[in-house]
Amino acid sequence: MAGPSVPAAALAALLAVAALTCCAVAEPPPSERSALLAFLTATPHERRLGWNASTPACGWVGVTCDNANSTVVEVRLPGVGLVGAIPPGTLGRLTNLRVLSLRSNRVLGTVPDDVLQLASLKALFLQQNLLSGPIPTGIQKLGGLERLVLSHNNLSGSIPFALNKLTALRVLKLDGNHLSGSIPSISIAGLGALNVSDNNLNGSIPKSLSHFPRESFAGNLQLCGDPLPPCSSSFFPPAPSPGLSPGPATGSSKRRKLSGAAIAGIVVGGVVVGLLLLIAVVLCAVSKRRSAGAREGPKAATSSAAAAAGSGATRGQPPPASGEGGGMTSSSKEDLGGGASGSAAAVAAAAAGGAAGEQSRLVFVGKGAGYSFDLEDLLRASAEVLGKGSVGTSYKAVLEEGTTVVVKRLKDVAVQRREFDAHMEAVGRVEHRNVLPVRAYYFSKDEKLLVYDYLPNGSLSAMLHGHDLQVLIQRNLLNFMKRRTTGYCYCLLTKIKPRQFNIKDRMIRTRHLSIHP
């Protein structure tokens, strides 16, 4: 008797191994795998889910298959950072899907049509997304749906009467949307949880839903009826008694005193009317003052335009830097009006103020046409102070594109635009190996800027007063002064004042400042 039992045990073990092997290699059909991959590929998401074709679909994050691993029955992706509308032709191909949860994401658009194709769906969780539009009447096609949760979206329109077709529905949550209109009479025997609070619903609550608690309807100001307070008679006036017709009010009603609410309304209305009259008087006074200012002449108009442009430029520039970059800073109180540090906002305000009264721009002269920046780029450049002279302050400006130039901000220059343009054109034509030429200039009523090439080898002042004195001696100070004198002489021969130039040496600059003869 013991002999036959051994083959039976071996056969049972073999069948168990075969069953496990079948379960291990079982996979959902390729159409379902491709549908899931297409959905994830077409929908931007913040978290990596690790879905790929080389691993079994039933092991993917948020995907659950049936016991035989033959089909996908649940997709749960709450809070994974999905952004955008659900692409069509993806989830709708999961014909055996029973649970779909995409809550707490940023799903956009209307309730997707793909979801309405899932005839086997039992639970749909789309709360806390950005869905908009009405609840589609096609929801009735999900006849086996038991849980429908669309809370905290941007859904609008009315609640469709077609929900009555969902006879298996046990949970319905539509709270936190913008639904309007009256609540339809929903008569589903198994409905155990309902929430339509915090919407714009109005009218009377149907008797079929009156057994739900007050919290299910809260936040709808125009909703009434059990379990909320009863509806006002003004909305539902009683029918007149037979044989009686409405007549004039009786004497007692005419003599009825005003209620407290009516008196409060009259007082509030009087205050509002008084405030409106006061505002009208102030506006008239301001209008007259503006008219008087407009008649004062061009001088007033010019100063007003300059002030307006100055404030606009200040708003358009970054706050003043502390002297280490971020704007054209100055170390003198005379230049920027106070403090040991300033910023490009001061230059920008003055330049914008000039542009408000006349068309001003950065004008390139001579070989400066090779530059490709404009005034806005110059004002946005990071800068540092190189030095201060009697005619202005020089800044080293590093543009966003990497170009480095020197900007000299002139002061106390009283000259007409035409004369200034002509002089700068003449200066721009000067080319000499010992003269640092002007490459561009900017002119406005309150601001004049000159743009030079930048020489990177330091200044004469730094060498004379710093640790580079030995380097200066090694480079032959006499030859340097000779080249400097040559530059001066060339300026005098061309009948142009040397103070408009910077005299340069092959190796160092003489402080990027204006030089007096």
Protein Blocks (a to p, Z undefined) as FASTA:
>chain_A
ZZmmmmmmmmmmmmmmmmmmmmmmgccdfklmmmmmmmmmmpccfbdghiafkbcfklpg
hiacdfkopacfbdcdehklpacjddehilmmmmmbfbdcfehiabehjddfklmmmmkb
mbdcfehiabecjddfklmmmmmbmbdcfehiabecjddfklmmmmmbcbdcfehiabec
jddddddfklmbdcfehiabecjddfklmmpcfklmgoiakbgcjfbdcddfklmccddd
ehiacddddfklmmpccdfklmmmmmmmmmmmmmmmmmmmmmmmmmmmmmmmmmnojklm
mmmmmmmmmmmmmmmpccddehigoiacdfbfklnopajbdcfklmmmmmmmmmmmpccd
dddehjllmpccdfklmmmpccddfbdcfkbccdddddfkopacdddddehiacdfklmm
mmmmmmmmpccfkbccdfbdcddfkbccddddddfebpfklmmmmmklmmmmmnopmlmm
mmmmmmmmmmmmnopafklpccddfkbcehiaacdZZ
